[in-house]
Amino acid sequence: MRPSKHHVRGRRGLLGALLTALAAVAALLGVAPAAQADTTICEQYGSTTIQGRYVVQNNRWGTGEPQCITATDSGFRVIRADGSVPTNGAPKSYPSVFNGCHYTNCSPGTRLPARLGTISSAPTSISYIYVSNAVYDAAYDIWLDPTPRTDGVNRTEIMIWFTKVGPVQPVGSQVGTATVAGRPWQVWSGNNGSNDVLSFVAPSAINSWGFDVMDFVRQAVSRGLAQDSWYLTSVQAGFEPWQNGAGLAVTSFSSTVETGSGGSGGPAACKVAYGTNAWQGGFSADVTVTNTGSSPVNGWKLAFALPAGQQIGNAWGAGVTPSTGAVTAGNLAYNAQIAPGGQVSFGFQGTYGGAFAKPSGFSLNGSACATA
């Protein structure tokens, strides 16, 4: 199992702290930061600020061998990554760029930590450069916690593996597949001894992509690994190398967090009744969603995870995708609104293998629902 990538930071230099403070002032005044010269960082936990809003960190926590990165105006590149560690254990580092707070190191002007129920969207984008002479993954780290903490280990870690090279795998074991943000993923779940880890592994390399972080956060909520009352504390992207790693680079990165109502109808208080009728190898489900809040829901998506071995054949009253794993049921044109105290119903038929079970949790537009 892999330990957390959160570790006590080394002391940052006075110059780095001054630059961070000046960048924060510029962000508050709405002044666009000037282009900066590249900055090389070899300190174990050294960091710097780019674009006046993101932090680039060396974060060499799993080895005593040297690692150096160069922070550019739009990202960073790994220029030295000596040594190797066993591929059946934890990686040697996580050089990365982030928006939010990581062990008291907060990016200038960030809106994080932010309560999940208040986030309407969290768009992000990235472009990677990969190498073939190393063992590594290229991954996002999304951190969630019940409290708005800016230090210490968070409760749940979501990883999004854009690619992997060599015989490495996420924490835990594969628990299924899912389509999230329009892409297929292998889904892994486990615990590294410090926090829960939910990982999404792309079946083939993704070099650049833009997506909404909240699509993956809702997966964690639907699987019982987070709640709407929890907080998003940081959005990070970089590399986990096990062997070598020089030449890896992030050439562009962006991350913003929008709060308030919006998205797919905004957050909602809700209750779900999930009635089933099962027979040998098959089942039907009738789902009723009640709006227990005081505001109408205009457009809804109900997320939940089908137990292993279940597959949906046909559905009515909602569009349900994909057919297995973590699924999302979305409104049709005629039932998009749920008034306060009102209900909407849909259903589906499917098949199953092994023992029959019901989903363990539901979330409506990213908000965890009570079950009837």
C-alpha positions as CSV (number, residue, x, y, z in Angstrom):
1,M,0.0,0.0,0.0
2,R,1.1,3.5,-0.7
3,P,1.6,6.2,1.9
4,S,0.0,9.6,1.5
5,K,1.9,12.2,-0.7
6,H,1.2,14.8,2.1
7,H,4.4,15.3,4.1
8,V,5.9,18.0,6.3
9,R,7.3,20.6,4.1
10,G,10.9,21.8,4.1
11,R,11.5,25.5,4.9
12,R,10.9,27.7,1.9
13,G,13.3,30.5,1.2
14,L,12.6,34.1,2.0
15,L,12.6,35.0,-1.7
16,G,10.0,32.3,-2.5
17,A,7.7,33.6,0.3
18,L,8.1,37.1,-1.0
19,L,7.2,36.2,-4.5
20,T,4.1,34.3,-3.3
21,A,3.0,37.3,-1.3
22,L,3.4,39.6,-4.2
23,A,1.5,37.2,-6.5
24,A,-1.4,37.1,-4.0
25,V,-1.5,40.9,-4.0
26,A,-1.5,41.0,-7.8
27,A,-4.4,38.5,-7.9
28,L,-6.5,40.5,-5.4
29,L,-5.9,43.7,-7.4
30,G,-6.8,41.9,-10.7
31,V,-3.4,42.6,-12.1
32,A,-2.2,40.1,-14.7
33,P,1.2,38.6,-13.6
34,A,4.1,39.3,-15.9
35,A,5.9,36.4,-17.5
36,Q,8.6,35.0,-15.3
37,A,11.9,33.4,-15.8
38,D,12.1,29.7,-15.4
39,T,12.9,28.6,-11.9
40,T,14.8,25.4,-11.0
41,I,13.8,23.6,-7.8
42,C,15.9,20.8,-6.3
43,E,14.9,21.2,-2.6
44,Q,13.0,18.1,-1.5
45,Y,9.7,20.0,-0.8
46,G,10.6,23.2,-2.6
47,S,7.9,25.1,-4.5
48,T,7.2,28.3,-6.4
49,T,4.2,30.2,-7.8
50,I,3.4,30.4,-11.5
51,Q,0.9,32.7,-13.3
52,G,0.2,34.3,-9.9
53,R,-2.3,31.6,-9.1
54,Y,-0.8,28.1,-9.1
55,V,1.9,26.4,-7.0
56,V,4.5,24.1,-8.6
57,Q,6.1,21.7,-6.1
58,N,9.0,19.3,-6.3
59,N,7.5,17.0,-3.6
60,R,10.3,14.3,-3.5
61,W,9.0,12.2,-0.6
62,G,9.8,8.6,-1.4
63,T,13.6,8.6,-2.1
64,G,16.8,10.2,-1.0
65,E,18.0,10.5,-4.5
66,P,18.2,14.0,-6.2
67,Q,15.2,15.3,-8.1
68,C,15.0,18.7,-9.8
69,I,12.2,20.4,-11.7
70,T,12.1,23.6,-13.7
71,A,8.9,25.7,-13.2
72,T,7.9,27.5,-16.4
73,D,5.3,30.2,-16.9
74,S,2.8,27.6,-17.9
75,G,3.8,24.4,-16.0
76,F,7.0,22.5,-15.2
77,R,9.4,19.9,-16.5
78,V,11.4,17.3,-14.7
79,I,15.1,17.8,-15.4
80,R,16.6,15.3,-13.0
81,A,15.0,12.2,-11.4
82,D,17.7,9.9,-10.1
83,G,17.2,6.5,-8.6
84,S,14.4,4.0,-8.5
85,V,12.1,2.3,-6.0
86,P,10.3,-1.1,-6.3
87,T,7.3,-1.0,-8.6
88,N,5.1,-3.0,-6.2
89,G,5.3,-0.2,-3.6
90,A,4.9,3.6,-3.4
91,P,6.4,5.9,-6.1
92,K,9.4,8.1,-5.2
93,S,7.8,11.5,-5.7
94,Y,4.9,13.6,-7.0
95,P,6.3,16.7,-8.9
96,S,3.1,18.6,-9.6
97,V,1.2,21.9,-10.0
98,F,-1.9,22.7,-8.0
99,N,-4.7,25.0,-7.2
100,G,-5.7,25.0,-3.5
101,C,-3.9,24.1,-0.3
102,H,-1.3,21.5,0.4
103,Y,0.2,21.2,3.9
104,T,-0.4,25.0,4.6
105,N,1.0,25.9,1.2
106,C,-2.0,27.6,-0.5
107,S,-2.0,28.9,-4.0
108,P,-2.6,32.7,-4.3
109,G,-6.3,33.8,-4.6
110,T,-7.6,30.2,-4.4
111,R,-11.3,29.5,-3.6
112,L,-10.3,26.3,-1.9
113,P,-11.1,24.7,0.4
114,A,-14.7,24.9,-0.7
115,R,-17.7,22.9,0.4
116,L,-18.8,20.4,-2.2
117,G,-22.4,21.4,-2.0
118,T,-21.5,25.0,-3.0
119,I,-19.4,24.1,-6.0
120,S,-21.4,24.3,-9.3
121,S,-18.4,23.4,-11.5
122,A,-14.6,23.1,-11.2
123,P,-13.2,23.1,-14.8
124,T,-9.6,22.2,-15.3
125,S,-7.3,21.4,-18.3
126,I,-3.8,20.1,-18.8
127,S,-1.3,19.1,-21.5
128,Y,1.4,16.5,-20.8
129,I,4.7,15.5,-22.4
130,Y,5.6,11.8,-21.8
131,V,8.8,9.8,-22.0
132,S,9.4,6.1,-22.7
133,N,12.6,5.5,-20.6
134,A,10.9,5.7,-17.2
135,V,8.3,3.9,-15.0
136,Y,5.6,6.3,-13.9
137,D,2.0,7.5,-14.1
138,A,0.7,10.9,-15.1
139,A,-2.2,11.7,-12.8
140,Y,-4.4,14.3,-11.2
141,D,-4.8,14.2,-7.4
142,I,-8.1,15.6,-6.1
143,W,-8.3,15.9,-2.3
144,L,-11.5,15.8,-0.2
145,D,-12.0,16.1,3.6
146,P,-14.9,16.5,6.0
147,T,-13.2,19.8,7.3
148,P,-11.9,22.8,5.4
149,R,-8.4,21.9,6.4
150,T,-5.3,23.5,4.8
151,D,-2.8,21.1,6.4
152,G,-2.5,17.4,7.2
153,V,-3.7,14.3,5.4
154,N,-7.2,14.5,3.8
155,R,-9.7,11.7,4.2
156,T,-10.3,10.8,0.5
157,E,-7.9,11.0,-2.5
158,I,-9.2,10.8,-6.1
159,M,-6.6,10.0,-8.7
160,I,-7.1,10.2,-12.4
161,W,-4.4,8.4,-14.3
162,F,-4.0,9.8,-17.8
163,T,-1.3,7.2,-18.6
164,K,1.0,4.7,-17.0
165,V,4.3,3.3,-18.2
166,G,5.7,0.1,-16.7
167,P,4.3,-2.5,-14.3
168,V,2.6,-0.1,-11.8
169,Q,-1.0,0.1,-10.6
170,P,-3.1,2.2,-8.3
171,V,-3.7,1.6,-4.6
172,G,-6.1,-1.2,-3.8
173,S,-7.8,-3.3,-6.5
174,Q,-10.0,-2.8,-9.6
175,V,-13.6,-2.7,-8.6
176,G,-15.2,-2.2,-12.0
177,T,-15.3,0.3,-14.9
178,A,-17.2,3.5,-15.5
179,T,-17.8,6.3,-18.0
180,V,-17.0,9.6,-16.4
181,A,-16.9,13.0,-18.1
182,G,-17.5,11.2,-21.4
183,R,-14.5,8.8,-21.2
184,P,-14.2,5.1,-20.2
185,W,-12.1,4.3,-17.1
186,Q,-11.0,1.4,-15.0
187,V,-12.0,2.1,-11.4
188,W,-9.8,1.1,-8.5
189,S,-10.5,1.5,-4.8
190,G,-8.3,1.0,-1.7
191,N,-6.7,2.6,1.3
192,N,-3.0,3.4,1.7
193,G,-3.0,3.4,5.5
194,S,-3.6,7.1,5.7
195,N,-6.6,7.8,3.5
196,D,-9.1,6.2,1.1
197,V,-8.0,6.3,-2.6
198,L,-10.4,6.1,-5.5
199,S,-8.6,5.9,-8.9
200,F,-9.7,6.2,-12.5
201,V,-7.2,4.7,-15.0
202,A,-7.5,5.6,-18.7
203,P,-7.3,2.5,-21.0
204,S,-5.0,4.4,-23.4
205,A,-2.8,7.5,-23.0
206,I,-4.5,10.9,-22.8
207,N,-2.0,13.7,-23.8
208,S,-4.2,16.7,-23.1
209,W,-7.8,17.1,-21.9
210,G,-10.2,19.5,-20.2
211,F,-12.9,18.3,-17.8
212,D,-15.0,19.2,-14.8
213,V,-13.4,17.9,-11.5
214,M,-16.9,17.6,-10.0
215,D,-17.8,14.7,-12.4
216,F,-15.2,12.7,-10.5
217,V,-16.1,14.1,-7.1
218,R,-19.7,12.9,-7.6
219,Q,-18.3,9.4,-8.2
220,A,-16.7,9.5,-4.8
221,V,-20.0,10.8,-3.3
222,S,-22.0,8.1,-5.0
223,R,-19.6,5.4,-3.7
224,G,-19.8,6.6,-0.1
225,L,-16.2,8.0,0.0
226,A,-17.3,11.6,0.5
227,Q,-20.4,13.7,1.3
228,D,-21.9,16.9,0.1
229,S,-20.9,18.5,3.4
230,W,-17.2,17.7,2.8
231,Y,-14.7,20.1,1.2
232,L,-12.6,20.1,-1.9
233,T,-9.1,21.2,-0.7
234,S,-6.9,21.0,-3.8
235,V,-6.7,20.1,-7.5
236,Q,-3.2,18.8,-8.3
237,A,-1.7,17.4,-11.5
238,G,1.7,15.9,-12.2
239,F,3.7,12.6,-12.2
240,E,4.4,9.7,-9.9
241,P,7.7,8.2,-11.0
242,W,9.1,4.9,-9.8
243,Q,12.2,4.8,-12.0
244,N,13.9,7.8,-13.7
245,G,11.5,10.5,-15.0
246,A,13.7,13.2,-16.5
247,G,11.9,14.8,-19.5
248,L,8.4,14.5,-18.2
249,A,6.6,17.8,-18.4
250,V,3.3,19.6,-17.9
251,T,3.2,22.2,-20.6
252,S,-0.1,23.9,-19.6
253,F,-2.4,23.7,-16.6
254,S,-5.6,25.6,-15.6
255,S,-8.0,25.1,-12.7
256,T,-10.9,27.2,-11.5
257,V,-13.7,26.6,-9.0
258,E,-17.2,28.1,-9.5
259,T,-19.4,28.3,-6.5
260,G,-23.1,29.0,-6.1
261,S,-26.1,27.3,-7.8
262,G,-25.7,26.2,-11.4
263,G,-24.4,23.1,-13.1
264,S,-27.0,20.4,-13.5
265,G,-29.7,22.2,-11.4
266,G,-27.3,23.0,-8.5
267,P,-27.0,21.1,-5.2
268,A,-30.2,19.7,-3.8
269,A,-31.6,18.1,-0.6
270,C,-33.0,14.8,-1.6
271,K,-34.3,11.3,-0.7
272,V,-34.2,8.2,-2.9
273,A,-36.5,5.2,-2.7
274,Y,-35.0,2.2,-4.6
275,G,-37.5,-0.6,-5.0
276,T,-36.5,-3.8,-6.7
277,N,-38.0,-7.1,-8.0
278,A,-35.3,-9.8,-8.6
279,W,-35.5,-13.2,-10.1
280,Q,-32.9,-15.7,-11.2
281,G,-30.4,-13.7,-13.3
282,G,-32.6,-10.7,-13.8
283,F,-34.1,-7.8,-11.9
284,S,-36.1,-4.6,-12.3
285,A,-35.7,-1.4,-10.3
286,D,-38.2,1.5,-9.6
287,V,-36.5,4.6,-8.4
288,T,-38.3,7.6,-6.8
289,V,-36.4,10.8,-6.1
290,T,-37.9,13.3,-3.7
291,N,-36.8,17.0,-3.5
292,T,-36.7,17.6,0.3
293,G,-35.3,21.1,-0.2
294,S,-37.0,24.5,-0.4
295,S,-36.0,25.3,-3.9
296,P,-36.9,23.7,-7.2
297,V,-34.4,21.4,-9.0
298,N,-34.2,22.5,-12.6
299,G,-32.5,19.6,-14.4
300,W,-31.3,16.6,-12.5
301,K,-28.7,13.8,-12.6
302,L,-28.8,11.0,-10.1
303,A,-25.5,9.1,-9.6
304,F,-25.1,5.7,-8.0
305,A,-22.9,2.6,-8.4
306,L,-24.4,-0.7,-9.5
307,P,-23.1,-3.6,-7.5
308,A,-20.6,-5.8,-9.3
309,G,-22.2,-8.2,-11.8
310,Q,-25.2,-6.0,-12.6
311,Q,-25.9,-4.6,-16.0
312,I,-28.8,-2.4,-17.2
313,G,-30.7,-3.5,-20.3
314,N,-33.4,-0.9,-20.8
315,A,-34.7,2.1,-18.9
316,W,-37.7,4.4,-18.8
317,G,-38.3,7.8,-17.4
318,A,-34.6,8.7,-17.5
319,G,-31.5,8.3,-19.6
320,V,-29.2,6.0,-17.8
321,T,-25.5,5.6,-18.8
322,P,-23.3,3.5,-18.8
323,S,-24.9,0.1,-18.3
324,T,-22.6,-1.1,-15.6
325,G,-20.5,0.3,-12.7
326,A,-20.9,3.9,-11.7
327,V,-24.0,5.1,-13.6
328,T,-25.9,8.4,-14.0
329,A,-29.6,8.7,-14.6
330,G,-30.5,12.0,-16.2
331,N,-33.9,13.7,-16.7
332,L,-35.9,13.7,-19.9
333,A,-37.4,16.8,-21.4
334,Y,-40.8,16.3,-19.7
335,N,-39.5,15.6,-16.1
336,A,-36.6,18.0,-15.7
337,Q,-38.1,20.0,-12.8
338,I,-38.6,18.7,-9.3
339,A,-40.6,21.1,-7.2
340,P,-39.9,21.5,-3.4
341,G,-41.5,18.4,-1.8
342,G,-42.1,16.9,-5.3
343,Q,-41.0,13.6,-6.8
344,V,-39.8,12.1,-10.0
345,S,-39.7,8.4,-10.9
346,F,-37.8,6.3,-13.4
347,G,-37.0,2.6,-13.7
348,F,-34.9,0.0,-15.5
349,Q,-34.5,-3.7,-16.1
350,G,-31.2,-5.6,-16.0
351,T,-29.3,-8.7,-15.4
352,Y,-27.0,-9.8,-12.6
353,G,-24.7,-12.6,-11.5
354,G,-23.9,-13.9,-8.0
355,A,-25.9,-12.5,-5.0
356,F,-28.3,-9.7,-5.7
357,A,-27.7,-6.4,-3.9
358,K,-28.9,-2.7,-4.1
359,P,-26.7,0.3,-4.6
360,S,-25.2,1.7,-1.3
361,G,-25.6,5.4,-2.0
362,F,-27.0,8.0,-4.3
363,S,-26.2,11.7,-5.1
364,L,-28.4,14.2,-6.9
365,N,-26.5,16.9,-8.8
366,G,-23.5,16.1,-6.6
367,S,-25.4,16.2,-3.3
368,A,-25.6,13.0,-1.3
369,C,-29.2,11.8,-0.8
370,A,-30.9,10.1,2.1
371,T,-32.5,6.7,1.4
372,A,-36.1,5.8,2.1
